[in-house]
Amino acid sequence: MPTVLVVIVHYRTPGLLIDCLRSLEAEVRSYGSASVVVVDNQSQDGSAARIGEAIRSEGWSGWARLVESPVNGGFAYGNNHVIGPALATANPPDYFWLLNPDTTIYPGSMTSLIDFLAAHPKAGLAGSAIEEKPGVLWPYAFRFPSLLSELDDGLKLGIVSRLLSRWSILKLMDQNRESPVDWVAGASLMVKRQVFEQIGLMDEDYFLYYEETDYCLQAQRAGWGCWYVPKSRVFHVVGASTGVVDRPPEPRRIPRYWFESRRRFFIKNRSRLYAMATDLVWMLSYALWRLRRVLQRKDGFEPPQLFGDFVRNSSLMTSEISVNPAVAKSRS
């Protein structure tokens, strides 16, 4: 049977992580050729001790173990901290399943991804359908960000959204069949070993966000397909660690690393000129949306200081491609 290594990068959500392991137990035990590694990204709040104790007391030690990262280097760094050494072993896993700690796994979620990738030689990555609430499906996968998708995101105008639907980031998915997509969420993403061997590990200079988008793009440029597999389904508590969610009870300010990751993605994969044009388009279209809201006397649901934060972190203000300071420090 193909071997599978499940990698869960954790930060200060031990209760959710333990629930995730509990939901994984039957799947991992019944499959027989899977193991789980939890990477604690320097939580420094007692999480690692709590998780380690749960693994011991629940009898999970035969298939799950805890690794403590030397730095909080973010999502890509945490995954690479385990995947890199695993690839260097005499018998590396056939598949790597990247899971978020705030997910709950439904029966068959892992084997559905394995079976699909095994049956499709050109498919290198596969992602699950995501539930935003138990039993309530979030029926989307993603297209790569572009100048037109940023225009649509900033303007928020129905007629424009319909005209630009082919370029919208969100892609409505048919839940009755597997479909090729640009990228899928890193909350549940399975990757063939050969993909890592060909294109390398994830880009650690993304601290958080855009890293799976970037990795799916690099894989597709190397000839590997990315697929949405709705037979695999997980429930995901979006933003449990970061607070960056679409509709929280109260809007929260978007952290700086989100803007830096966005800037890195466009400069790295397009060009500085393209990134600048994209930023300018978003700012102008967003300003028009704000003006329309004022004229219509409607409140807009948005994070605090969004426009100012966007401008300060845009490629118009700095042409530098961002780097992950935690990882850069660990390299020095």
Secondary structure as GFF3:
##gff-version 3
##sequence-region A 1 332
A	DSSP	beta_strand	4	10	.	.	.	ID=ss1
A	DSSP	alpha_helix	14	31	.	.	.	ID=ss2
A	DSSP	beta_strand	34	40	.	.	.	ID=ss3
A	DSSP	alpha_helix	47	57	.	.	.	ID=ss4
A	DSSP	beta_strand	64	68	.	.	.	ID=ss5
A	DSSP	alpha_helix	74	87	.	.	.	ID=ss6
A	DSSP	beta_strand	95	99	.	.	.	ID=ss7
A	DSSP	beta_strand	103	105	.	.	.	ID=ss8
A	DSSP	alpha_helix	109	119	.	.	.	ID=ss9
A	DSSP	beta_strand	123	133	.	.	.	ID=ss10
A	DSSP	beta_strand	136	138	.	.	.	ID=ss11
A	DSSP	beta_strand	140	142	.	.	.	ID=ss12
A	DSSP	alpha_helix	147	155	.	.	.	ID=ss13
A	DSSP	alpha_helix	158	163	.	.	.	ID=ss14
A	DSSP	three_ten_helix	165	167	.	.	.	ID=ss15
A	DSSP	beta_strand	170	172	.	.	.	ID=ss16
A	DSSP	beta_strand	179	181	.	.	.	ID=ss17
A	DSSP	beta_strand	188	192	.	.	.	ID=ss18
A	DSSP	alpha_helix	193	199	.	.	.	ID=ss19
A	DSSP	alpha_helix	211	221	.	.	.	ID=ss20
A	DSSP	beta_strand	225	236	.	.	.	ID=ss21
A	DSSP	alpha_helix	256	269	.	.	.	ID=ss22
A	DSSP	alpha_helix	272	295	.	.	.	ID=ss23
A	DSSP	alpha_helix	306	312	.	.	.	ID=ss24
A	DSSP	alpha_helix	325	331	.	.	.	ID=ss25
###
